[in-house]
Amino acid sequence: SISKFDYRPDCNNKLLYTFTDRSIGATSWNWEFGDGSTFSGQTPPAHSFPSNGTYVVSLTTSNGTCTYKHSRTIIVSDNIPDFTASAKEGCKSFTPTFTSTITDPQFITQYLWNFGDGIERDGGSSGSASFTYTEAGNYNITLITVDTFGCRHSVTKNNFIRVNGPEAYFSSLNNYGCKGMIPSFTDSTITDGIHSIV
């Protein structure tokens, strides 16, 4: 017989894995999960590993004459995303760079960013992205990661970015007239809510 198997984690519980036998010509199956637990049979129940870590999972099959053992190394990790910013506060136009600090980036195939404007942007397979803020205010930042199994995980940091700067505006009481007119302007600049206009 030839021992083969596939596996995938539960997207909602990264300690829980499902194993699927792909062996050829086998009549008996014995599983070892690398954490001291075993199972005899073709289809094991979903297996819960005790903690994050590296486990060598082995499947030994036999066809009554020949026995074959196949092992695969599984890295169990929650892969909860996290990120930092090159700066968290600045004046508009403000362009910070965001960098993912996920534990095992080799398992991430896609990064999706929401920079606080309600738009989800595809960051590809790079863990870094930049965004220019042209309006003052506080912004919530969300990072969504997609791993090699297609599982999505996200983290949101509220009020993570602060952009300062007034919004310049003025009005005129007399917008047109004969040459020599003296127009009157009124400053209507809006503050950013924190800093006074000087």
CYANA upper distance limits for C-alpha pairs under 8 A (distance plus 0.5 A):
  1 SER  CA     23 SER  CA      7.73
  1 SER  CA     24 ILE  CA      6.21
  1 SER  CA     25 GLY  CA      5.35
  1 SER  CA     26 ALA  CA      5.58
  1 SER  CA     61 THR  CA      6.99
  1 SER  CA     62 SER  CA      6.15
  1 SER  CA     63 ASN  CA      5.96
  1 SER  CA     66 CYS  CA      6.77
  1 SER  CA     67 THR  CA      7.02
  1 SER  CA     68 TYR  CA      6.91
  2 ILE  CA     23 SER  CA      5.98
  2 ILE  CA     24 ILE  CA      5.64
  2 ILE  CA     25 GLY  CA      7.29
  2 ILE  CA     26 ALA  CA      7.60
  2 ILE  CA     61 THR  CA      7.66
  2 ILE  CA     68 TYR  CA      6.58
  3 SER  CA     22 ARG  CA      7.63
  3 SER  CA     23 SER  CA      4.98
  3 SER  CA     24 ILE  CA      7.17
  3 SER  CA     26 ALA  CA      8.12
  3 SER  CA     59 LEU  CA      6.94
  3 SER  CA     60 THR  CA      6.98
  3 SER  CA     61 THR  CA      6.28
  3 SER  CA     68 TYR  CA      6.54
  3 SER  CA     69 LYS  CA      6.62
  3 SER  CA     70 HIS  CA      6.02
  4 LYS  CA     21 ASP  CA      6.80
  4 LYS  CA     22 ARG  CA      5.32
  4 LYS  CA     23 SER  CA      5.03
  4 LYS  CA     24 ILE  CA      8.11
  4 LYS  CA     59 LEU  CA      7.92
  4 LYS  CA     70 HIS  CA      6.94
  5 PHE  CA     19 PHE  CA      7.31
  5 PHE  CA     20 THR  CA      5.97
  5 PHE  CA     21 ASP  CA      4.98
  5 PHE  CA     22 ARG  CA      5.24
  5 PHE  CA     23 SER  CA      7.12
  5 PHE  CA     59 LEU  CA      8.16
  6 ASP  CA     19 PHE  CA      6.32
  6 ASP  CA     20 THR  CA      5.66
  6 ASP  CA     21 ASP  CA      7.11
  6 ASP  CA     22 ARG  CA      7.49
  7 TYR  CA     17 TYR  CA      7.19
  7 TYR  CA     18 THR  CA      6.02
  7 TYR  CA     19 PHE  CA      4.95
  7 TYR  CA     20 THR  CA      6.62
  8 ARG  CA     17 TYR  CA      6.11
  8 ARG  CA     18 THR  CA      6.06
  8 ARG  CA     19 PHE  CA      7.39
  8 ARG  CA    149 PHE  CA      7.28
  9 PRO  CA     13 ASN  CA      7.89
  9 PRO  CA     14 LYS  CA      6.19
  9 PRO  CA     15 LEU  CA      7.67
  9 PRO  CA     16 LEU  CA      6.22
  9 PRO  CA     17 TYR  CA      4.76
  9 PRO  CA     18 THR  CA      6.79
  9 PRO  CA    149 PHE  CA      8.10
 10 ASP  CA     14 LYS  CA      6.16
 10 ASP  CA     15 LEU  CA      8.08
 10 ASP  CA     16 LEU  CA      6.06
 10 ASP  CA     17 TYR  CA      6.48
 10 ASP  CA     18 THR  CA      8.04
 11 CYS  CA    151 CYS  CA      5.70
 11 CYS  CA    152 ARG  CA      7.88
 13 ASN  CA     78 ASP  CA      8.50
 14 LYS  CA     76 VAL  CA      7.44
 14 LYS  CA     77 SER  CA      7.09
 14 LYS  CA     78 ASP  CA      5.89
 15 LEU  CA     48 SER  CA      5.88
 15 LEU  CA     49 PHE  CA      5.70
 15 LEU  CA     50 PRO  CA      7.67
 15 LEU  CA     51 SER  CA      7.17
 15 LEU  CA     52 ASN  CA      7.55
 15 LEU  CA     76 VAL  CA      7.04
 15 LEU  CA     77 SER  CA      8.12
 15 LEU  CA     78 ASP  CA      8.12
 16 LEU  CA     46 ALA  CA      6.99
 16 LEU  CA     47 HIS  CA      6.06
 16 LEU  CA     48 SER  CA      4.80
 16 LEU  CA     49 PHE  CA      6.91
 17 TYR  CA     46 ALA  CA      6.08
 17 TYR  CA     47 HIS  CA      5.74
 17 TYR  CA     48 SER  CA      6.81
 17 TYR  CA     49 PHE  CA      8.35
 18 THR  CA     44 PRO  CA      8.48
 18 THR  CA     45 PRO  CA      7.67
 18 THR  CA     46 ALA  CA      5.18
 18 THR  CA     47 HIS  CA      6.86
 19 PHE  CA     43 THR  CA      7.99
 19 PHE  CA     44 PRO  CA      7.30
 19 PHE  CA     45 PRO  CA      8.41
 19 PHE  CA     46 ALA  CA      7.49
 19 PHE  CA     47 HIS  CA      8.44
 20 THR  CA     43 THR  CA      7.16
 20 THR  CA     44 PRO  CA      8.46
 21 ASP  CA     42 GLN  CA      6.88
 21 ASP  CA     43 THR  CA      7.21
 23 SER  CA     61 THR  CA      8.22
 25 GLY  CA     63 ASN  CA      6.73
 26 ALA  CA     61 THR  CA      6.24
 26 ALA  CA     62 SER  CA      5.82
 26 ALA  CA     63 ASN  CA      5.25
 27 THR  CA     61 THR  CA      7.69
 27 THR  CA     62 SER  CA      6.39
 27 THR  CA     63 ASN  CA      5.37
 27 THR  CA     64 GLY  CA      7.51
 28 SER  CA     40 SER  CA      8.39
 28 SER  CA     41 GLY  CA      7.11
 28 SER  CA     42 GLN  CA      7.64
 28 SER  CA     61 THR  CA      5.95
 28 SER  CA     62 SER  CA      5.83
 28 SER  CA     63 ASN  CA      7.20
 29 TRP  CA     40 SER  CA      6.23
 29 TRP  CA     41 GLY  CA      5.47
 29 TRP  CA     42 GLN  CA      5.91
 29 TRP  CA     59 LEU  CA      7.32
 29 TRP  CA     60 THR  CA      6.34
 29 TRP  CA     61 THR  CA      5.14
 29 TRP  CA     62 SER  CA      7.41
 30 ASN  CA     38 THR  CA      7.81
 30 ASN  CA     39 PHE  CA      6.39
 30 ASN  CA     40 SER  CA      4.99
 30 ASN  CA     41 GLY  CA      6.72
 30 ASN  CA     42 GLN  CA      8.31
 30 ASN  CA     59 LEU  CA      6.21
 30 ASN  CA     60 THR  CA      5.63
 30 ASN  CA     61 THR  CA      6.92
 31 TRP  CA     38 THR  CA      5.85
 31 TRP  CA     39 PHE  CA      5.51
 31 TRP  CA     40 SER  CA      6.66
 31 TRP  CA     41 GLY  CA      8.32
 31 TRP  CA     44 PRO  CA      8.44
 31 TRP  CA     57 VAL  CA      7.94
 31 TRP  CA     58 SER  CA      6.30
 31 TRP  CA     59 LEU  CA      5.14
 31 TRP  CA     60 THR  CA      6.97
 32 GLU  CA     36 GLY  CA      7.82
 32 GLU  CA     37 SER  CA      6.73
 32 GLU  CA     38 THR  CA      5.06
 32 GLU  CA     39 PHE  CA      7.26
 32 GLU  CA     57 VAL  CA      6.13
 32 GLU  CA     58 SER  CA      5.59
 32 GLU  CA     59 LEU  CA      6.96
 33 PHE  CA     37 SER  CA      6.32
 33 PHE  CA     38 THR  CA      6.62
 33 PHE  CA     55 TYR  CA      7.57
 33 PHE  CA     56 VAL  CA      7.12
 33 PHE  CA     57 VAL  CA      4.93
 33 PHE  CA     58 SER  CA      6.99
 34 GLY  CA     55 TYR  CA      5.55
 34 GLY  CA     56 VAL  CA      5.44
 34 GLY  CA     57 VAL  CA      5.79
 34 GLY  CA     58 SER  CA      8.12
 35 ASP  CA     49 PHE  CA      7.67
 35 ASP  CA     50 PRO  CA      8.14
 35 ASP  CA     55 TYR  CA      7.40
 39 PHE  CA     44 PRO  CA      6.91
 40 SER  CA     44 PRO  CA      8.13
 49 PHE  CA     76 VAL  CA      8.45
 51 SER  CA     76 VAL  CA      8.08
 52 ASN  CA     75 ILE  CA      8.03
 52 ASN  CA     76 VAL  CA      5.36
 52 ASN  CA     77 SER  CA      5.64
 52 ASN  CA     78 ASP  CA      7.74
 53 GLY  CA     75 ILE  CA      6.26
 53 GLY  CA     76 VAL  CA      5.69
 53 GLY  CA     77 SER  CA      7.24
 54 THR  CA     73 THR  CA      7.38
 54 THR  CA     74 ILE  CA      6.21
 54 THR  CA     75 ILE  CA      4.96
 54 THR  CA     76 VAL  CA      6.66
 55 TYR  CA     73 THR  CA      6.21
 55 TYR  CA     74 ILE  CA      5.70
 55 TYR  CA     75 ILE  CA      6.88
 55 TYR  CA     76 VAL  CA      8.14
 56 VAL  CA     71 SER  CA      6.92
 56 VAL  CA     72 ARG  CA      6.14
 56 VAL  CA     73 THR  CA      4.92
 56 VAL  CA     74 ILE  CA      6.67
 57 VAL  CA     71 SER  CA      6.00
 57 VAL  CA     72 ARG  CA      5.91
 57 VAL  CA     73 THR  CA      6.75
 57 VAL  CA     74 ILE  CA      7.61
 58 SER  CA     69 LYS  CA      7.20
 58 SER  CA     70 HIS  CA      6.02
 58 SER  CA     71 SER  CA      4.61
 58 SER  CA     72 ARG  CA      6.94
 59 LEU  CA     69 LYS  CA      6.15
 59 LEU  CA     70 HIS  CA      5.85
 59 LEU  CA     71 SER  CA      6.90
 60 THR  CA     67 THR  CA      7.45
 60 THR  CA     68 TYR  CA      6.09
 60 THR  CA     69 LYS  CA      4.67
 60 THR  CA     70 HIS  CA      6.89
 61 THR  CA     67 THR  CA      6.17
 61 THR  CA     68 TYR  CA      5.99
 61 THR  CA     69 LYS  CA      6.96
 62 SER  CA     66 CYS  CA      6.07
 62 SER  CA     67 THR  CA      4.84
 62 SER  CA     68 TYR  CA      6.94
 63 ASN  CA     67 THR  CA      7.44
 77 SER  CA    104 ASP  CA      8.11
 79 ASN  CA    102 ILE  CA      6.89
 79 ASN  CA    103 THR  CA      6.77
 79 ASN  CA    104 ASP  CA      6.99
 79 ASN  CA    153 HIS  CA      8.26
 80 ILE  CA    102 ILE  CA      7.25
 80 ILE  CA    103 THR  CA      8.39
 80 ILE  CA    153 HIS  CA      6.88
 80 ILE  CA    154 SER  CA      7.71
 80 ILE  CA    155 VAL  CA      8.18
 81 PRO  CA    100 SER  CA      7.62
 81 PRO  CA    101 THR  CA      7.54
 81 PRO  CA    102 ILE  CA      5.55
 81 PRO  CA    103 THR  CA      8.43
 81 PRO  CA    143 LEU  CA      7.56
 81 PRO  CA    144 ILE  CA      7.76
 81 PRO  CA    145 THR  CA      7.22
 81 PRO  CA    153 HIS  CA      7.24
 81 PRO  CA    154 SER  CA      6.70
 81 PRO  CA    155 VAL  CA      6.62
 82 ASP  CA    100 SER  CA      6.28
 82 ASP  CA    101 THR  CA      5.84
 82 ASP  CA    102 ILE  CA      6.13
 82 ASP  CA    143 LEU  CA      7.95
 82 ASP  CA    155 VAL  CA      7.06
 83 PHE  CA     98 PHE  CA      7.14
 83 PHE  CA     99 THR  CA      5.82
 83 PHE  CA    100 SER  CA      4.66
 83 PHE  CA    101 THR  CA      5.55
 83 PHE  CA    102 ILE  CA      7.87
 83 PHE  CA    143 LEU  CA      8.19
 84 THR  CA     98 PHE  CA      6.22
 84 THR  CA     99 THR  CA      5.89
 84 THR  CA    100 SER  CA      7.07
 84 THR  CA    101 THR  CA      7.61
 85 ALA  CA     96 PRO  CA      6.84
 85 ALA  CA     97 THR  CA      6.07
 85 ALA  CA     98 PHE  CA      4.95
 85 ALA  CA     99 THR  CA      6.76
 86 SER  CA     96 PRO  CA      6.12
 86 SER  CA     97 THR  CA      5.78
 86 SER  CA     98 PHE  CA      7.00
 87 ALA  CA     96 PRO  CA      6.20
 87 ALA  CA     97 THR  CA      8.02
 88 LYS  CA     96 PRO  CA      7.75
 88 LYS  CA    160 PHE  CA      7.02
 88 LYS  CA    161 ILE  CA      5.36
 88 LYS  CA    162 ARG  CA      6.74
 89 GLU  CA    161 ILE  CA      6.37
 89 GLU  CA    162 ARG  CA      5.16
 89 GLU  CA    163 VAL  CA      6.25
 89 GLU  CA    164 ASN  CA      8.03
 90 GLY  CA     94 PHE  CA      6.18
 90 GLY  CA    162 ARG  CA      7.18
 90 GLY  CA    163 VAL  CA      5.78
 90 GLY  CA    164 ASN  CA      6.51
 91 CYS  CA    136 ALA  CA      8.31
 91 CYS  CA    163 VAL  CA      5.99
 91 CYS  CA    164 ASN  CA      5.07
 91 CYS  CA    165 GLY  CA      6.06
 92 LYS  CA    133 TYR  CA      6.57
 92 LYS  CA    134 THR  CA      5.64
 92 LYS  CA    135 GLU  CA      6.92
 92 LYS  CA    136 ALA  CA      7.12
 92 LYS  CA    163 VAL  CA      6.54
 92 LYS  CA    164 ASN  CA      6.63
 92 LYS  CA    165 GLY  CA      6.46
 93 SER  CA    132 THR  CA      6.75
 93 SER  CA    133 TYR  CA      5.91
 93 SER  CA    134 THR  CA      5.19
 93 SER  CA    135 GLU  CA      8.04
 94 PHE  CA    132 THR  CA      5.90
 94 PHE  CA    133 TYR  CA      5.60
 94 PHE  CA    134 THR  CA      7.31
 94 PHE  CA    163 VAL  CA      7.34
 95 THR  CA    130 SER  CA      6.92
 95 THR  CA    131 PHE  CA      5.86
 95 THR  CA    132 THR  CA      4.75
 95 THR  CA    133 TYR  CA      6.82
 96 PRO  CA    130 SER  CA      6.30
 96 PRO  CA    131 PHE  CA      6.76
 96 PRO  CA    132 THR  CA      7.62
 97 THR  CA    128 SER  CA      7.40
 97 THR  CA    129 ALA  CA      6.16
 97 THR  CA    130 SER  CA      4.78
 97 THR  CA    131 PHE  CA      7.39
 98 PHE  CA    128 SER  CA      5.99
 98 PHE  CA    129 ALA  CA      5.78
 98 PHE  CA    130 SER  CA      6.51
 99 THR  CA    127 GLY  CA      6.17
 99 THR  CA    128 SER  CA      4.87
 99 THR  CA    129 ALA  CA      7.18
100 SER  CA    127 GLY  CA      5.48
100 SER  CA    128 SER  CA      6.78
101 THR  CA    127 GLY  CA      8.48
104 ASP  CA    108 ILE  CA      8.12
107 PHE  CA    147 ASP  CA      5.91
107 PHE  CA    148 THR  CA      6.09
108 ILE  CA    125 SER  CA      7.71
108 ILE  CA    145 THR  CA      7.09
108 ILE  CA    146 VAL  CA      6.28
108 ILE  CA    147 ASP  CA      4.70
108 ILE  CA    148 THR  CA      6.56
109 THR  CA    124 GLY  CA      7.96
109 THR  CA    125 SER  CA      5.82
109 THR  CA    145 THR  CA      8.20
109 THR  CA    146 VAL  CA      6.34
109 THR  CA    147 ASP  CA      5.90
109 THR  CA    148 THR  CA      6.47
110 GLN  CA    122 ASP  CA      8.06
110 GLN  CA    123 GLY  CA      7.32
110 GLN  CA    124 GLY  CA      5.51
110 GLN  CA    125 SER  CA      5.16
110 GLN  CA    126 SER  CA      7.98
110 GLN  CA    145 THR  CA      6.33
110 GLN  CA    146 VAL  CA      5.63
110 GLN  CA    147 ASP  CA      7.54
111 TYR  CA    122 ASP  CA      6.84
111 TYR  CA    123 GLY  CA      5.49
111 TYR  CA    124 GLY  CA      6.13
111 TYR  CA    125 SER  CA      6.56
111 TYR  CA    126 SER  CA      7.41
111 TYR  CA    127 GLY  CA      7.00
111 TYR  CA    143 LEU  CA      7.52
111 TYR  CA    144 ILE  CA      6.41
111 TYR  CA    145 THR  CA      5.28
111 TYR  CA    146 VAL  CA      7.06
112 LEU  CA    120 GLU  CA      6.84
112 LEU  CA    121 ARG  CA      5.99
112 LEU  CA    122 ASP  CA      5.25
112 LEU  CA    123 GLY  CA      5.86
112 LEU  CA    124 GLY  CA      7.94
112 LEU  CA    143 LEU  CA      6.32
112 LEU  CA    144 ILE  CA      5.44
112 LEU  CA    145 THR  CA      6.74
113 TRP  CA    120 GLU  CA      6.05
113 TRP  CA    121 ARG  CA      5.64
113 TRP  CA    122 ASP  CA      7.09
113 TRP  CA    123 GLY  CA      7.15
113 TRP  CA    141 ILE  CA      8.04
113 TRP  CA    142 THR  CA      6.34
113 TRP  CA    143 LEU  CA      5.34
113 TRP  CA    144 ILE  CA      6.90
114 ASN  CA    118 GLY  CA      6.82
114 ASN  CA    119 ILE  CA      6.12
114 ASN  CA    120 GLU  CA      5.25
114 ASN  CA    121 ARG  CA      6.77
114 ASN  CA    141 ILE  CA      6.30
114 ASN  CA    142 THR  CA      5.54
114 ASN  CA    143 LEU  CA      7.07
115 PHE  CA    119 ILE  CA      7.91
115 PHE  CA    120 GLU  CA      8.43
115 PHE  CA    131 PHE  CA      7.72
115 PHE  CA    139 TYR  CA      7.59
115 PHE  CA    140 ASN  CA      7.24
115 PHE  CA    141 ILE  CA      5.39
115 PHE  CA    142 THR  CA      7.13
116 GLY  CA    139 TYR  CA      5.40
116 GLY  CA    140 ASN  CA      5.33
116 GLY  CA    141 ILE  CA      5.92
116 GLY  CA    142 THR  CA      8.08
117 ASP  CA    139 TYR  CA      8.31
123 GLY  CA    127 GLY  CA      7.89
123 GLY  CA    128 SER  CA      8.03
123 GLY  CA    129 ALA  CA      7.15
133 TYR  CA    163 VAL  CA      7.62
135 GLU  CA    163 VAL  CA      7.54
135 GLU  CA    165 GLY  CA      8.39
136 ALA  CA    162 ARG  CA      7.97
136 ALA  CA    163 VAL  CA      5.16
136 ALA  CA    164 ASN  CA      5.50
136 ALA  CA    165 GLY  CA      6.29
136 ALA  CA    166 PRO  CA      7.77
136 ALA  CA    192 ASP  CA      6.36
137 GLY  CA    162 ARG  CA      6.36
137 GLY  CA    163 VAL  CA      5.73
137 GLY  CA    164 ASN  CA      7.20
137 GLY  CA    192 ASP  CA      7.43
138 ASN  CA    159 ASN  CA      5.62
138 ASN  CA    160 PHE  CA      7.70
138 ASN  CA    161 ILE  CA      6.18
138 ASN  CA    162 ARG  CA      5.15
138 ASN  CA    163 VAL  CA      6.92
139 TYR  CA    158 ASN  CA      7.40
139 TYR  CA    159 ASN  CA      5.45
139 TYR  CA    160 PHE  CA      6.55
139 TYR  CA    161 ILE  CA      5.57
139 TYR  CA    162 ARG  CA      6.99
140 ASN  CA    156 THR  CA      7.34
140 ASN  CA    157 LYS  CA      6.17
140 ASN  CA    158 ASN  CA      4.81
140 ASN  CA    159 ASN  CA      5.37
140 ASN  CA    160 PHE  CA      6.13
140 ASN  CA    161 ILE  CA      7.35
141 ILE  CA    156 THR  CA      6.08
141 ILE  CA    157 LYS  CA      5.88
141 ILE  CA    158 ASN  CA      7.05
141 ILE  CA    159 ASN  CA      8.18
141 ILE  CA    160 PHE  CA      6.90
141 ILE  CA    161 ILE  CA      8.12
142 THR  CA    154 SER  CA      7.40
142 THR  CA    155 VAL  CA      6.13
142 THR  CA    156 THR  CA      4.74
142 THR  CA    157 LYS  CA      6.99
143 LEU  CA    154 SER  CA      6.02
143 LEU  CA    155 VAL  CA      6.03
143 LEU  CA    156 THR  CA      7.07
144 ILE  CA    152 ARG  CA      7.04
144 ILE  CA    153 HIS  CA      6.01
144 ILE  CA    154 SER  CA      4.71
144 ILE  CA    155 VAL  CA      7.18
145 THR  CA    152 ARG  CA      6.04
145 THR  CA    153 HIS  CA      5.87
145 THR  CA    154 SER  CA      6.83
146 VAL  CA    150 GLY  CA      6.14
146 VAL  CA    151 CYS  CA      5.98
146 VAL  CA    152 ARG  CA      5.11
146 VAL  CA    153 HIS  CA      7.22
147 ASP  CA    151 CYS  CA      5.99
147 ASP  CA    152 ARG  CA      7.26
164 ASN  CA    192 ASP  CA      6.45
164 ASN  CA    195 HIS  CA      8.32
165 GLY  CA    191 THR  CA      7.46
165 GLY  CA    192 ASP  CA      6.02
165 GLY  CA    195 HIS  CA      8.30
166 PRO  CA    189 THR  CA      7.21
166 PRO  CA    190 ILE  CA      6.02
166 PRO  CA    191 THR  CA      4.87
166 PRO  CA    192 ASP  CA      5.53
166 PRO  CA    197 ILE  CA      7.99
167 GLU  CA    189 THR  CA      6.13
167 GLU  CA    190 ILE  CA      5.57
167 GLU  CA    191 THR  CA      6.94
167 GLU  CA    192 ASP  CA      7.90
168 ALA  CA    188 SER  CA      7.73
168 ALA  CA    189 THR  CA      4.97
168 ALA  CA    190 ILE  CA      7.02
169 TYR  CA    187 ASP  CA      6.95
169 TYR  CA    188 SER  CA      5.60
169 TYR  CA    189 THR  CA      5.15
169 TYR  CA    190 ILE  CA      7.86
170 PHE  CA    185 PHE  CA      7.29
170 PHE  CA    186 THR  CA      6.03
170 PHE  CA    187 ASP  CA      4.97
170 PHE  CA    188 SER  CA      5.26
170 PHE  CA    189 THR  CA      7.04
171 SER  CA    185 PHE  CA      6.19
171 SER  CA    186 THR  CA      5.72
171 SER  CA    187 ASP  CA      7.14
171 SER  CA    188 SER  CA      7.45
172 SER  CA    183 PRO  CA      7.48
172 SER  CA    184 SER  CA      6.12
172 SER  CA    185 PHE  CA      4.95
172 SER  CA    186 THR  CA      6.59
173 LEU  CA    183 PRO  CA      7.73
173 LEU  CA    184 SER  CA      6.31
173 LEU  CA    185 PHE  CA      7.16
173 LEU  CA    186 THR  CA      8.40
174 ASN  CA    183 PRO  CA      6.20
174 ASN  CA    184 SER  CA      7.02
175 ASN  CA    183 PRO  CA      7.53
177 GLY  CA    181 MET  CA      6.74
191 THR  CA    195 HIS  CA      7.13
191 THR  CA    196 SER  CA      6.96
191 THR  CA    197 ILE  CA      7.16
